[in-house]
Amino acid sequence: MAKRDYLTLDDFDYRGKTVLLRVDINSPIDHKTQKISNENRIVQSLPTIRELVNKGAKIVIIAHQGDTLDYHNLISLREHAGRLSQKLGQKVQFIDDIAGPAAREKIKNLKVGEILLLDNLRFLTEEVSTFEDAVKLTPEEMVPTHLVRNLAPLADYYVNDAFAAAHRNSPSMVAFQELLPSAAGILYDKEVTALNQVLENPERPCVFLLGGSKISDAFGMMEKVLAEGTADYVLTAGVTGQVMHLASGKKLGSPSEKFIADRGLEKFVAPAREYLKNYPDKLRTPLDFGTDDDGKRHEVSADELPIESLIIDIGAKTVEEYGKILREAGTIFVNGPVGIYEQEIGAYGTRKLWEIIGEARGYSVIGGGDTVASAARLGDLSTIDHVCTGGGALIRFLSGKKLPLVEAMKKARKRWGV
């Protein structure tokens, strides 16, 4: 990777200083028990916390959980503090205040090496997505917000380790850089380094496997990596592969075409047609498909379509063809499962390709909620070189869109660079 355009933990001396640390420990919540059901993001935050403890800092952690559109998960961070304490082997203090008098007093009394987690940032109106969407403040305009004006004077440094929320333009993500010397945490550095390796300096051949049902993500990335020559091959599967089939002038059958039409995904047929025309040697589409035939799996060649059964997977010939390309790849990026992996009759392709990717020699990067979930269920995450914590941030980064946090960290380097 080229020279970092952000500062890191190694750029400042934190001994005896108060560090405001923004992490992303937003975790899945079991709606019945209201308890955390997956600790992955909590685990990913540990290296930066440990490093700051080792550097003699007083650590104030700020984080969010849930949102207005995710209100079932909008709960206190008290349990998060307990989970962090268990994993760090050190007490993480918690206070059910964010930037009020009680929180500020607690911060002032912190000793070297102590850790304090403030309560859920999303309890503040200025931190929820509806506020961001409606008000649209610049980082400079966020400086007078309740959070920033109350916490910034108590901190010596700001560290951001929340790449998964990098697409969020909120005070906790982009405004403290205006007032405090700011550095990226270990996870942020790891995420950006991995993604830049895929975009800027991939070992060849570089292969993108794009599946899933949220095909706007796939098409956003596809345009950039094909046009700029990042990808040597783009393997399409899932609904993306089906849309490519339609774009080639063929039919799928009424059940699958209705599935696509009901979700407004027909609009992607036109750009898919252009990609097939402009990049015929780079794009690969499924050779066969798995279908749901009254609860039983049935495979049909692409030439046999249309068929009056719902397509739920790729077939064995496609797995074989894609497997050859993946085994020879120098770099592999995956976003989206290749079929309806939650059902056993639709899990074949996803399971087989995760096995192949796990054994492949190439540097592998995966990201996105369903992608990671399918790999955890049907593959072995330990065989993947980098598992991104972000979904929306990851897609936007690889699509070439500017991310508020990334821009703020670049600006901070220019302002606070040492």
Helices and strands as residue ranges (DSSP letters): G 9-11, E 18-23, E 29-30, E 35-36, H 40-54, E 58-62, G 71-73, H 78-88, E 92-95, H 101-108, E 115-118, G 121-123, G 125-127, H 129-135, H 139-142, H 146-151, G 152-154, E 157-161, G 163-165, H 171-174, G 176-178, E 182-184, H 186-200, E 206-210, H 215-227, E 233-236, H 238-247, H 254-262, G 265-268, H 269-278, E 283-284, E 288-293, E 296-301, G 302-304, E 310-314, H 316-328, E 331-335, G 344-346, H 348-359, E 363-366, H 369-378, G 381-383, E 386-387, H 392-398, H 404-416
